[in-house]
Amino acid sequence: MSFLAFSDSLKVSVSLALQSGTFVRHSHTLPKPPNLQLLETSSDMQSARNWAAKFKEQSIPRSLIDLSFARSSGPGGQNVNKVNTKADVRCSIKEPWIPPWSHKALRASSYYVASSDTIHVTSTVHRSQSQNVDDCLGKLRAIIVDAATTMIKTEPSEAQRERVRQLQAKSDRRRREEKMYQKKKKESRSGSWD
């Protein structure tokens, strides 16, 4: 197969994929989140916890985000003036690897851009482009994990439940003692004057 024939077949397959709407960006190894809009039951919470634990260990591949570069601001001489080291990362909230239950928290985030329904993260911390990209990807992962885990309610352990029962019993006992004290104080005031 010649190069021209290969490039023509590639163009046709890409255009067909784009027309059918089945064009997949890239494969990745990120864990697929459970398809839950809300976390209502304890099994939902456990599924979300398991996903978050796996997702924390992974790094987000560059192929899954929109990446651009610009010149950094501030002092730095020729490096700042000539080299595009500032990294801008944008990621759609509707990506399949972002859990649906975290969308509300992500939209409330200061990193959310409403006009494009994306999360926008920038970094100018380092002098090299690649380090700034890695910093952005780390920030993005932290934002997603934070948004996903804020919706997860933890079940109290048996020791915590027992502690709460003890505190409630102590509070009830103290309240009854205070009431008895007030009752006796009032009774002592209402003595007969005979």
C-alpha positions as CSV (number, residue, x, y, z in Angstrom):
1,M,0.0,0.0,0.0
2,S,1.4,3.3,-1.0
3,F,1.6,6.3,1.3
4,L,-1.1,8.2,-0.7
5,A,-3.5,5.3,-0.5
6,F,-2.8,5.0,3.2
7,S,-3.4,8.7,3.8
8,D,-6.6,8.6,1.8
9,S,-7.9,5.6,3.7
10,L,-7.0,7.4,7.0
11,K,-8.9,10.5,5.9
12,V,-11.9,8.5,5.0
13,S,-12.0,6.5,8.2
14,V,-11.5,9.7,10.3
15,S,-14.2,11.6,8.4
16,L,-16.6,8.6,8.8
17,A,-15.9,8.4,12.5
18,L,-16.5,12.1,12.9
19,Q,-19.7,12.0,10.9
20,S,-21.0,9.0,12.9
21,G,-20.1,10.6,16.2
22,T,-18.1,7.5,17.3
23,F,-14.7,9.1,17.1
24,V,-12.8,8.1,20.2
25,R,-9.9,10.4,21.3
26,H,-7.4,8.0,22.8
27,S,-7.5,5.0,25.0
28,H,-6.4,5.4,28.6
29,T,-5.9,3.5,31.8
30,L,-8.0,5.7,34.1
31,P,-10.6,3.8,36.1
32,K,-14.1,4.2,34.7
33,P,-16.3,5.8,37.4
34,P,-19.6,4.1,38.4
35,N,-22.5,5.6,36.4
36,L,-24.2,7.2,39.5
37,Q,-25.8,10.7,39.4
38,L,-26.3,10.7,43.2
39,L,-24.7,8.8,46.0
40,E,-27.7,7.6,48.0
41,T,-27.0,4.1,49.3
42,S,-24.0,2.7,51.2
43,S,-23.1,0.5,48.2
44,D,-23.1,3.7,46.0
45,M,-20.7,5.3,48.5
46,Q,-18.5,2.3,48.6
47,S,-18.3,2.2,44.8
48,A,-17.4,5.9,44.7
49,R,-14.7,5.3,47.4
50,N,-13.2,2.5,45.4
51,W,-13.1,4.6,42.3
52,A,-11.5,7.5,44.1
53,A,-8.8,5.3,45.6
54,K,-7.9,3.9,42.1
55,F,-8.1,7.4,40.5
56,K,-5.8,9.0,43.1
57,E,-3.0,6.5,42.1
58,Q,-3.3,7.3,38.3
59,S,-2.0,10.3,36.5
60,I,-4.2,11.9,33.9
61,P,-2.8,11.3,30.4
62,R,-2.0,14.4,28.3
63,S,-4.2,12.9,25.5
64,L,-7.4,13.4,27.5
65,I,-7.1,17.2,28.0
66,D,-6.8,20.3,25.9
67,L,-3.4,21.7,26.4
68,S,-2.0,25.1,25.4
69,F,1.0,27.2,26.2
70,A,1.7,30.9,26.6
71,R,4.4,33.2,27.9
72,S,4.6,33.5,31.6
73,S,4.4,36.9,33.3
74,G,6.7,38.5,35.8
75,P,10.5,38.7,36.1
76,G,12.8,36.2,34.5
77,G,14.6,37.9,31.6
78,Q,14.9,36.2,28.3
79,N,13.4,32.9,29.4
80,V,10.1,34.7,30.2
81,N,10.1,36.9,27.2
82,K,10.9,34.2,24.6
83,V,9.7,30.8,25.8
84,N,6.1,29.7,26.2
85,T,6.4,28.0,29.6
86,K,2.9,28.8,31.1
87,A,0.7,25.7,30.8
88,D,-3.1,26.0,30.3
89,V,-5.1,22.8,30.7
90,R,-8.8,22.6,29.9
91,C,-11.0,19.6,30.5
92,S,-14.7,19.1,29.8
93,I,-16.7,18.1,32.8
94,K,-18.6,15.7,30.6
95,E,-15.6,13.5,29.9
96,P,-16.5,9.8,30.5
97,W,-13.7,9.4,33.1
98,I,-15.1,12.2,35.3
99,P,-17.7,10.8,37.7
100,P,-21.3,12.2,37.2
101,W,-21.9,12.7,40.9
102,S,-19.1,15.2,41.0
103,H,-20.4,17.5,38.3
104,K,-22.3,19.8,40.8
105,A,-19.2,20.3,42.9
106,L,-17.0,20.9,39.9
107,R,-19.4,23.5,38.6
108,A,-19.2,25.3,42.0
109,S,-15.4,25.2,41.8
110,S,-13.4,28.4,41.2
111,Y,-11.7,26.6,38.3
112,Y,-15.0,26.1,36.4
113,V,-15.6,28.0,33.1
114,A,-19.3,28.2,32.5
115,S,-19.2,29.3,28.9
116,S,-17.4,26.1,27.8
117,D,-18.5,23.8,30.7
118,T,-14.8,23.0,31.4
119,I,-12.3,23.0,34.2
120,H,-9.4,25.4,33.5
121,V,-6.1,25.1,35.3
122,T,-2.9,27.0,34.7
123,S,0.6,26.8,36.1
124,T,3.6,29.1,35.9
125,V,5.4,27.8,38.9
126,H,8.3,26.2,37.1
127,R,10.6,27.5,34.4
128,S,10.1,24.5,32.1
129,Q,7.0,23.7,30.1
130,S,6.8,20.0,30.9
131,Q,7.0,20.6,34.7
132,N,4.2,23.2,34.4
133,V,2.1,20.6,32.5
134,D,2.7,18.0,35.2
135,D,1.8,20.6,37.8
136,C,-1.5,21.3,35.9
137,L,-2.3,17.6,35.6
138,G,-1.7,17.2,39.3
139,K,-4.0,20.1,40.2
140,L,-6.7,18.8,37.8
141,R,-6.5,15.3,39.5
142,A,-6.7,16.9,42.9
143,I,-9.7,19.1,41.9
144,I,-11.6,16.0,40.5
145,V,-10.8,13.8,43.5
146,D,-11.9,16.6,45.9
147,A,-15.1,17.2,44.0
148,A,-15.9,13.4,43.9
149,T,-15.0,12.7,47.5
150,T,-17.0,15.7,49.0
151,M,-20.2,13.9,48.0
152,I,-19.1,10.6,49.8
153,K,-20.5,10.3,53.3
154,T,-18.6,8.1,55.6
155,E,-20.4,5.6,57.8
156,P,-19.5,5.8,61.5
157,S,-17.7,2.9,63.0
158,E,-19.2,0.9,65.9
159,A,-16.8,2.6,68.3
160,Q,-17.9,6.0,67.1
161,R,-21.6,5.0,67.5
162,E,-20.9,3.7,71.0
163,R,-19.1,7.0,71.9
164,V,-22.1,9.0,70.7
165,R,-24.5,6.8,72.7
166,Q,-22.4,7.4,75.8
167,L,-22.3,11.1,75.2
168,Q,-26.1,11.2,74.7
169,A,-26.6,9.3,78.0
170,K,-24.3,11.6,79.9
171,S,-26.1,14.6,78.4
172,D,-29.5,13.2,79.4
173,R,-28.3,12.4,82.9
174,R,-26.8,15.9,83.3
175,R,-30.1,17.5,82.0
176,R,-32.2,15.4,84.5
177,E,-29.9,16.4,87.4
178,E,-30.2,20.1,86.4
179,K,-34.0,19.8,86.3
180,M,-34.1,18.1,89.7
181,Y,-31.8,20.8,91.1
182,Q,-34.1,23.5,89.7
183,K,-37.2,21.7,91.1
184,K,-35.7,21.4,94.6
185,K,-34.7,25.1,94.5
186,K,-38.3,26.1,93.7
187,E,-39.7,23.8,96.3
188,S,-37.5,25.4,99.0
189,R,-38.7,28.9,98.0
190,S,-42.4,28.0,98.3
191,G,-42.3,27.0,102.0
192,S,-45.2,27.9,104.2
193,W,-45.1,31.1,106.3
194,D,-46.9,29.7,109.3
